[in-house]
Amino acid sequence: MPLLKDGRVGDDPWRHPDDAESLPDDAPATVSLARWRTERDALARRAGRIGLRLPNDVSPLELAEDVGRFGLITLAFPRFTDGRAYSQARLLRARLGFRGELRATGNVLRDQLLFMRRCGIDAFEVGERALAENWPAALGEFDVFYQPGEDGRPWIARQRAAG
């Protein structure tokens, strides 16, 4: 599946084995939360970078002591009406200080990309149609915001105060 990151579509350098598969030795790989909980110490010692597939019904606050160990955290959007991963992204960025890659997976829609980005998500697994429909353009369709976000763009109150 194509990966949209930094406004460009590219390949995914991460491997996503299921819990029964062994992890590649040096390649970056993600693990499920269940696997992280049972193999935490061994996974923390492995040579390759480690990422986490976080279910959207788990609070990121449970990962507070481990969040800095991950190079990638994937957030699940099982349906476009399920917005729990937006809250997870804000918690990971603002409260826990996560600076690695936050990736939206599942039912990722073009109309929601900019809002996901505002919450701190910086990579998106997208379908093949994203290539033809110019999904990267969705990230720049608006440039004035009423709320602060995790993407570093100033919101209107800050712009007014500046001058």
SEMARZA-782480 format. One record per atom (N, C-alpha, C, O, CB): residue in one letter; x negated, y, z. Coordinates in steps of 0.05 Angstrom, whole numbers, padded with zeros to 5 digits, always signed. Glycine has a CB too. Layout:
N
AXYZ...
***
This chain:
163
M-00017-00024+00000M+00000+00000+00000M-00018+00025+00000M-00037+00026+00015M+00019+00000+00024P-00011+00045-00017P-00028+00069-00017P-00027+00084+00009P-00008+00082+00025P-00018+00087-00040L-00049+00098+00014L-00052+00113+00038L-00055+00143+00031L-00073+00150+00015L-00076+00103+00055L-00039+00160+00042L-00040+00189+00038L-00055+00201+00062L-00045+00199+00085L-00012+00202+00034K-00078+00212+00057K-00094+00224+00078K-00109+00248+00067K-00120+00247+00045K-00114+00203+00091D-00110+00269+00082D-00124+00294+00074D-00113+00304+00047D-00128+00315+00031D-00154+00289+00072G-00087+00301+00043G-00075+00311+00018G-00080+00295-00007G-00073+00303-00029G-00083+00338+00014R-00094+00272-00003R-00100+00255-00026R-00091+00226-00022R-00090+00217+00001R-00131+00256-00032V-00086+00212-00043V-00079+00184-00041V-00104+00168-00046V-00119+00172-00065V-00057+00177-00062G-00109+00148-00028G-00132+00132-00030G-00128+00104-00019G-00105+00096-00013G-00156+00145-00016D-00150+00089-00017D-00148+00062-00006D-00151+00062+00024D-00163+00080+00036D-00170+00044-00019D-00141+00042+00036D-00142+00038+00065D-00168+00023+00073D-00170+00000+00065D-00117+00024+00076P-00186+00035+00087P-00211+00021+00095P-00206+00002+00118P-00224-00014+00124P-00232+00041+00102W-00184+00004+00132W-00178-00013+00155W-00166-00039+00147W-00151-00041+00127W-00160+00002+00175R-00171-00060+00162R-00159-00086+00159R-00138-00089+00181R-00141-00078+00203R-00180-00110+00160H-00116-00103+00175H-00094-00105+00194H-00086-00134+00198H-00064-00142+00191H-00069-00089+00184P-00104-00150+00210P-00097-00179+00214P-00076-00183+00235P-00073-00167+00254P-00123-00194+00222D-00060-00204+00232D-00041-00210+00253D-00055-00223+00276D-00079-00228+00275D-00018-00229+00242D-00041-00228+00297D-00053-00237+00322D-00066-00265+00320D-00084-00271+00336D-00033-00238+00344A-00058-00281+00301A-00070-00308+00298A-00096-00307+00282A-00111-00327+00283A-00050-00326+00285E-00101-00286+00267E-00124-00284+00250E-00148-00273+00266E-00145-00258+00285E-00119-00266+00226S-00172-00282+00258S-00196-00270+00270S-00201-00243+00258S-00193-00238+00235S-00220-00289+00267L-00215-00226+00272L-00222-00200+00262L-00247-00200+00246L-00265-00216+00252L-00225-00180+00286P-00249-00184+00225P-00274-00182+00210P-00296-00171+00228P-00291-00155+00246P-00271-00164+00185D-00321-00181+00224D-00342-00174+00242D-00348-00144+00244D-00347-00133+00266D-00367-00188+00234D-00354-00132+00222D-00362-00103+00222D-00342-00084+00210D-00345-00060+00213D-00388-00100+00208A-00322-00094+00197A-00302-00077+00185A-00282-00066+00206A-00276-00080+00225A-00286-00092+00163P-00273-00041+00202P-00253-00031+00220P-00227-00047+00219P-00218-00054+00197P-00247-00001+00215A-00215-00053+00242A-00191-00070+00242A-00172-00060+00264A-00181-00050+00285A-00199-00099+00247T-00146-00063+00259T-00126-00056+00279T-00117-00082+00292T-00118-00103+00281T-00103-00041+00266V-00107-00079+00316V-00095-00101+00331V-00069-00092+00343V-00063-00068+00346V-00114-00111+00354S-00052-00111+00349S-00026-00105+00361S-00031-00097+00391S-00052-00103+00402S-00007-00130+00360L-00012-00085+00402L-00014-00078+00431L-00016-00103+00448L-00031-00103+00467L+00010-00061+00439A-00001-00123+00441A-00003-00148+00456A-00031-00160+00455A-00041-00169+00476A+00018-00169+00445R-00043-00160+00432R-00071-00170+00430R-00090-00153+00445R-00108-00163+00459R-00079-00172+00400W-00087-00126+00444W-00104-00108+00459W-00103-00115+00489W-00123-00115+00503W-00097-00079+00454R-00078-00119+00499R-00075-00124+00527R-00088-00150+00536R-00099-00152+00558R-00045-00125+00534T-00087-00171+00519T-00099-00197+00527T-00128-00199+00521T-00142-00214+00535T-00084-00219+00513E-00139-00185+00501E-00167-00187+00493E-00182-00161+00496E-00202-00157+00482E-00169-00197+00464R-00173-00144+00513R-00184-00116+00515R-00214-00115+00517R-00227-00101+00502R-00171-00102+00539D-00225-00130+00536D-00254-00128+00540D-00270-00138+00516D-00290-00125+00508D-00262-00145+00565A-00262-00160+00504A-00276-00170+00481A-00274-00152+00457A-00293-00147+00442A-00266-00198+00474L-00250-00140+00453L-00246-00122+00431L-00262-00096+00434L-00272-00085+00415L-00216-00115+00428A-00265-00087+00459A-00280-00063+00464A-00310-00066+00458A-00324-00047+00453A-00276-00054+00493R-00320-00091+00459R-00348-00097+00454R-00354-00103+00425R-00378-00104+00418R-00357-00120+00471R-00335-00106+00408R-00340-00114+00380R-00355-00092+00365R-00352-00068+00372R-00314-00121+00366A-00369-00100+00344A-00386-00081+00329A-00369-00062+00312A-00375-00038+00311A-00405-00096+00311G-00348-00072+00299G-00332-00055+00282G-00313-00037+00298G-00306-00044+00320G-00316-00072+00262R-00304-00016+00285R-00285+00002+00299R-00259-00013+00303R-00251-00030+00288R-00281+00028+00282I-00245-00004+00324I-00219-00017+00331I-00197+00003+00330I-00200+00026+00338I-00221-00030+00359G-00174-00006+00320G-00150+00010+00318G-00127-00004+00332G-00129-00028+00337G-00143+00017+00289L-00106+00010+00337L-00083-00002+00352L-00058+00003+00336L-00053+00025+00326L-00081+00010+00380R-00041-00018+00334R-00015-00016+00323R+00005-00013+00346R+00011-00032+00360R-00007-00041+00304L+00014+00012+00350L+00031+00018+00374L+00060+00016+00366L+00069+00031+00348L+00024+00046+00384P+00075-00001+00380P+00104-00003+00374P+00117+00024+00383P+00107+00037+00401P+00117-00027+00389N+00139+00031+00371N+00151+00057+00378N+00168+00056+00403N+00180+00077+00410N+00169+00066+00355D+00170+00034+00416D+00184+00032+00442D+00166+00031+00466D+00174+00025+00488D+00203+00008+00442V+00140+00038+00462V+00120+00038+00484V+00110+00067+00487V+00103+00080+00467V+00097+00018+00478S+00108+00076+00511S+00098+00103+00516S+00067+00103+00513S+00054+00085+00524S+00105+00113+00544P+00057+00122+00498P+00028+00125+00496P+00014+00130+00523P-00010+00125+00526P+00020+00147+00476L+00029+00139+00542L+00017+00145+00568L+00007+00119+00581L-00011+00121+00599L+00038+00158+00587E+00017+00096+00573E+00007+00071+00583E-00022+00066+00573E-00036+00049+00585E+00025+00047+00573L-00031+00080+00553L-00057+00077+00541L-00077+00098+00550L-00099+00100+00539L-00056+00076+00511A-00070+00114+00570A-00085+00138+00577A-00115+00131+00581A-00132+00147+00572A-00074+00150+00602E-00122+00110+00594E-00150+00104+00599E-00164+00092+00575E-00189+00092+00574E-00153+00086+00623D-00149+00083+00555D-00161+00070+00532D-00161+00086+00506D-00174+00078+00487D-00148+00044+00528V-00146+00107+00506V-00140+00121+00481V-00166+00129+00466V-00166+00130+00441V-00123+00145+00486G-00187+00136+00480G-00212+00144+00467G-00227+00122+00454G-00246+00127+00439G-00229+00157+00487R-00219+00097+00458R-00232+00074+00446R-00223+00069+00417R-00236+00054+00403R-00227+00049+00463F-00201+00080+00410F-00189+00074+00384F-00197+00095+00363F-00197+00119+00368F-00159+00073+00386G-00204+00085+00339G-00209+00103+00317G-00184+00109+00301G-00183+00128+00285G-00230+00091+00299L-00164+00092+00305L-00138+00094+00290L-00116+00084+00308L-00120+00063+00322L-00139+00078+00263I-00094+00098+00309I-00070+00088+00321I-00048+00090+00300I-00043+00112+00290I-00062+00103+00348T-00034+00068+00294T-00012+00069+00275T+00014+00072+00291T+00017+00059+00312T-00011+00044+00257L+00032+00088+00281L+00057+00093+00294L+00079+00083+00275L+00079+00089+00251L+00061+00123+00300A+00098+00068+00286A+00118+00055+00269A+00143+00072+00266A+00154+00082+00286A+00125+00028+00282F+00152+00074+00242F+00178+00087+00235F+00195+00065+00222F+00195+00063+00197F+00174+00112+00216P+00209+00049+00238P+00225+00027+00226P+00248+00037+00209P+00256+00023+00190P+00235+00009+00248R+00260+00060+00217R+00282+00072+00202R+00278+00102+00202R+00266+00113+00221R+00310+00064+00214F+00287+00116+00181F+00283+00145+00180F+00298+00159+00203F+00292+00182+00209F+00291+00156+00153T+00318+00146+00215T+00333+00159+00236T+00320+00154+00264T+00330+00164+00284T+00361+00148+00236D+00299+00139+00265D+00286+00132+00290D+00261+00151+00293D+00241+00146+00280D+00277+00102+00291G+00263+00171+00311G+00243+00191+00313G+00224+00187+00337G+00210+00206+00344G+00255+00217+00314R+00224+00164+00350R+00207+00161+00374R+00178+00164+00368R+00163+00173+00385R+00212+00133+00386A+00169+00157+00344A+00140+00160+00337A+00132+00189+00336A+00108+00195+00339A+00135+00146+00311Y+00150+00207+00330Y+00144+00236+00331Y+00135+00243+00360Y+00114+00257+00363Y+00168+00254+00323S+00150+00234+00379S+00143+00240+00407S+00117+00226+00415S+00101+00238+00429S+00166+00231+00426Q+00113+00202+00405Q+00087+00188+00411Q+00064+00204+00400Q+00044+00207+00414Q+00088+00160+00399A+00067+00215+00376A+00045+00230+00364A+00039+00255+00380A+00015+00261+00385A+00052+00238+00335R+00059+00269+00389R+00055+00294+00405R+00041+00287+00431R+00023+00301+00440R+00081+00308+00410L+00050+00265+00444L+00037+00257+00469L+00008+00249+00465L-00009+00257+00481L+00052+00233+00482L+00003+00234+00444L-00025+00226+00439L-00043+00250+00433L-00065+00250+00443L-00025+00207+00415R-00034+00269+00418R-00050+00292+00411R-00052+00312+00434R-00074+00319+00442R-00039+00306+00386A-00029+00321+00444A-00029+00343+00463A-00036+00335+00491A-00051+00349+00505A-00002+00357+00462R-00025+00313+00500R-00029+00306+00528R-00053+00288+00532R-00068+00291+00552R-00004+00293+00539L-00057+00269+00514L-00079+00250+00517L-00104+00258+00502L-00125+00245+00506L-00070+00223+00509G-00103+00278+00485G-00126+00288+00471G-00138+00269+00450G-00161+00270+00445G-00147+00294+00491F-00121+00252+00439F-00130+00233+00418F-00139+00248+00393F-00124+00264+00383F-00108+00213+00411R-00163+00243+00384R-00174+00257+00361R-00179+00239+00337R-00189+00248+00316R-00200+00271+00369G-00173+00213+00340G-00176+00195+00318G-00153+00198+00298G-00138+00217+00299G-00177+00166+00328E-00152+00179+00279E-00131+00180+00259E-00104+00170+00270E-00103+00149+00283E-00139+00163+00234L-00083+00185+00266L-00056+00177+00272L-00042+00171+00246L-00041+00189+00228L-00040+00198+00290R-00032+00147+00243R-00020+00139+00217R+00009+00131+00220R+00016+00115+00237R-00036+00116+00205A+00026+00142+00203A+00054+00134+00201A+00057+00110+00183A+00047+00110+00161A+00072+00158+00191T+00071+00090+00193T+00076+00066+00177T+00106+00060+00177T+00121+00070+00194T+00060+00042+00189G+00115+00044+00159G+00143+00036+00157G+00158+00053+00138G+00150+00058+00116G+00155+00038+00185N+00181+00063+00147N+00199+00079+00131N+00191+00108+00131N+00203+00125+00144N+00228+00076+00141V+00170+00114+00116V+00159+00141+00114V+00171+00154+00089V+00168+00144+00067V+00127+00140+00112L+00185+00177+00094L+00198+00190+00072L+00184+00217+00066L+00173+00230+00083L+00228+00195+00079R+00185+00225+00041R+00172+00249+00032R+00182+00273+00047R+00166+00291+00055R+00176+00253+00002D+00208+00275+00052D+00220+00298+00066D+00210+00301+00094D+00213+00322+00106D+00250+00296+00065Q+00199+00280+00106Q+00190+00280+00134Q+00160+00283+00137Q+00151+00287+00159Q+00199+00255+00147L+00145+00283+00115L+00116+00284+00117L+00106+00309+00132L+00089+00307+00150L+00104+00283+00089L+00116+00332+00124L+00107+00357+00137L+00113+00357+00167L+00097+00366+00182L+00121+00381+00123F+00137+00347+00175F+00144+00346+00203F+00126+00326+00218F+00119+00331+00241F+00173+00339+00207M+00120+00304+00205M+00102+00284+00217M+00074+00297+00221M+00062+00293+00242M+00100+00259+00200R+00066+00312+00201R+00040+00325+00203R+00039+00346+00225R+00019+00349+00239R+00033+00338+00176R+00061+00361+00228R+00063+00380+00250R+00061+00368+00277R+00051+00380+00296R+00089+00396+00248C+00069+00343+00280C+00067+00328+00305C+00040+00316+00310C+00035+00306+00332C+00088+00307+00306G+00022+00317+00290G-00005+00307+00294G-00011+00282+00278G-00034+00273+00279G-00009+00300+00322I+00007+00272+00262I+00002+00249+00245I-00014+00259+00221I-00006+00279+00208I+00028+00235+00236D-00036+00247+00215D-00053+00257+00193D-00058+00237+00171D-00073+00243+00152D-00080+00265+00204A-00044+00214+00172A-00046+00195+00150A-00019+00180+00148A-00005+00177+00168A-00070+00174+00154F-00013+00172+00123F+00014+00161+00118F+00012+00138+00099F+00000+00140+00077F+00033+00183+00107E+00023+00115+00107E+00025+00092+00088E+00050+00098+00071E+00072+00100+00082E+00027+00064+00103V+00046+00100+00045V+00068+00108+00027V+00071+00086+00006V+00052+00071+00000V+00063+00136+00015G+00094+00086-00006G+00099+00067-00028G+00087+00077-00054G+00077+00100-00056G+00129+00063-00032E+00088+00060-00074E+00077+00067-00100E+00090+00092-00113E+00078+00106-00128E+00080+00044-00119R+00116+00096-00106R+00130+00119-00119R+00118+00146-00110R+00121+00166-00123R+00159+00119-00112A+00103+00146-00087A+00091+00171-00078A+00071+00182-00098A+00067+00206-00100A+00077+00166-00051L+00058+00164-00112L+00038+00173-00132L+00052+00189-00154L+00041+00209-00163L+00024+00149-00143A+00074+00179-00163A+00088+00192-00186A+00104+00217-00177A+00107+00236-00192A+00108+00173-00199E+00112+00218-00152E+00129+00240-00142E+00113+00262-00129E+00124+00281-00117E+00149+00230-00123N+00086+00261-00130N+00069+00281-00119N+00075+00287-00089N+00080+00310-00081N+00072+00307-00135W+00074+00266-00073W+00080+00269-00044W+00060+00287-00030W+00068+00301-00012W+00079+00242-00031P+00034+00289-00038P+00016+00307-00024P+00026+00336-00024P+00020+00351-00006P-00011+00306-00037A+00042+00344-00044A+00052+00371-00046A+00071+00377-00023A+00075+00400-00015A+00066+00376-00072A+00084+00356-00012A+00103+00360+00010A+00090+00372+00035A+00103+00385+00051A+00116+00334+00018L+00064+00368+00038L+00050+00378+00062L+00046+00408+00061L+00039+00420+00081L+00023+00364+00064G+00050+00420+00038G+00046+00449+00036G+00070+00465+00027G+00068+00488+00019G+00024+00455+00017E+00094+00452+00029E+00118+00466+00019E+00127+00489+00036E+00142+00506+00027E+00140+00445+00016F+00120+00489+00062F+00127+00511+00080F+00102+00521+00093F+00083+00506+00098F+00148+00501+00101D+00101+00547+00099D+00077+00558+00112D+00084+00575+00136D+00066+00587+00147D+00061+00573+00092V+00109+00577+00143V+00118+00592+00167V+00133+00573+00184V+00151+00559+00175V+00135+00618+00159F+00126+00573+00210F+00138+00554+00229F+00147+00568+00254F+00133+00587+00264F+00119+00531+00236Y+00169+00560+00266Y+00179+00572+00290Y+00168+00558+00315Y+00168+00570+00337Y+00209+00571+00290Q+00159+00533+00313Q+00149+00519+00335Q+00119+00514+00333Q+00109+00511+00310Q+00164+00492+00339P+00105+00513+00356P+00077+00505+00354P+00075+00476+00346P+00093+00460+00352P+00062+00510+00381G+00053+00468+00334G+00049+00441+00326G+00021+00432+00332G+00005+00447+00343G+00055+00437+00296E+00015+00407+00325E-00011+00395+00329E-00029+00397+00305E-00051+00386+00305E-00008+00367+00338D-00020+00411+00284D-00035+00412+00259D-00052+00437+00257D-00066+00441+00237D-00017+00411+00235G-00052+00454+00278G-00069+00477+00278G-00058+00502+00263G-00070+00523+00264G-00095+00471+00267R-00035+00499+00250R-00024+00522+00236R-00010+00540+00256R+00003+00531+00275R-00003+00512+00215P-00014+00567+00253P-00001+00585+00272P+00029+00586+00268P+00039+00584+00245P-00013+00613+00269W+00044+00589+00290W+00072+00591+00287W+00079+00621+00289W+00062+00637+00295W+00087+00575+00310I+00104+00628+00282I+00112+00655+00277I+00107+00673+00302I+00099+00696+00298I+00141+00656+00270A+00112+00664+00326A+00108+00680+00350A+00078+00688+00353A+00072+00710+00360A+00118+00666+00375R+00061+00669+00347R+00032+00674+00348R+00024+00694+00326R+00007+00711+00331R+00016+00648+00346Q+00035+00691+00303Q+00029+00710+00281Q+00038+00738+00288Q+00024+00757+00282Q+00041+00700+00255R+00062+00740+00300R+00072+00767+00307R+00055+00780+00329R+00049+00804+00327R+00101+00765+00317A+00047+00764+00348A+00030+00774+00370A+00003+00784+00360A-00009+00802+00371A+00027+00753+00391A-00007+00771+00339A-00033+00778+00328A-00032+00804+00312A-00053+00816+00307A-00043+00755+00311G-00008+00811+00304G-00009+00835+00291G+00006+00845+00269G+00002+00868+00261G-00030+00838+00285
***
